[in-house]
């Protein structure tokens, strides 16, 4: 079954689950703890109703918007995701080509499988670099300088990982970064030969940004020493736009504005960090009410449809980012699957806008 079998995000997820080794699927799909946080956010998104309006001419609709003053052909972009090439070899560059085609930001993870320079080149500049602060910061600031030299103009600091969340599905499989293969993984891969052979020929996915810099990145290392002073150092070092991702508290949001960031991204890290975190979509509305109508606020976590994108705009976001559903689709049907789910999300959004009497994906003010 190929891309034509994808009619919604759940179709892509079901196909990805068949194709991927259990360990890889659970790494992409899993959340923290008992996964009640993911369920809570899904329930909160499902509970939001939209206001249908009638007898409005919506025959000419546009999904275009702007973000940081640049035009984008969709009000949603690509969330930063680590080790995307696990879903299928070349996934990073598939996402980059999609970003170039639709002129939307592609969040490039610190732990991407492809060097940041190659991704921004392929994305034709439509890429933002996502940063994890690590250790004493020496390696981190090397990455900042490297991103600057590569032409990145937006930096996204992820702040909700003082410790890596406990994700039982990963722990049961012994999932690690860098990727390691033991007896259990070997059996898992042998039972999924299509994925395994493609990955074997392409080469084991690596954390490319660290290979080239000559220092080690420990995914499980503590980042508990990151403070507001760290943010101030980063603000001084970065001349472009600075986004802080992983915000779920009104007081933190207010302090970030005072600290001089250019935007905040309301996110629970896809419910992968704290099982009992509040639903980000609910905190989005509270943060928007506190910060007022003009400060840029972005949203990610739990988006599964175009209607979810529209809900995030209605609740106060200026722009949304989609994550897992893109990886599901790549795993299911490669670049054709990615194009298909992007079309599905776009059609769902356009249809919902028509129902609401909207011709553009505007945020309610």
Secondary structure, DSSP 8 states (H G I E B T S, - for coil): --GGG-SSHHHHHHHHHHHS-HHHHHHHH--STTSHHHHHHHHHHHH-------S---SS-B--EEETTEEESSSEEE---TTGGGTSTTHHHHHHHHHHHHT--EEE-TT-SS-HHHHHHHTTT-EEEEE---TTSHHHHHHHHHHHHHT--EEEEE-S-SS----HHHHHHT--SS----HHHHHHHHT-HHHHHHHHHH-----HHHHTTT----TTS--TT--HHHHHHHHHH--SEEEEEEE--HHHHHHHHHTT-SEEEE--GGGTS-TT---HHHHHHHHHHHH-SSS-EEE-SS--SHHHHHHHHHTT-SEEEE-HHHHHHHHHHHHHHHHHHHHHHHHHHHHHHHHTT-SB-----
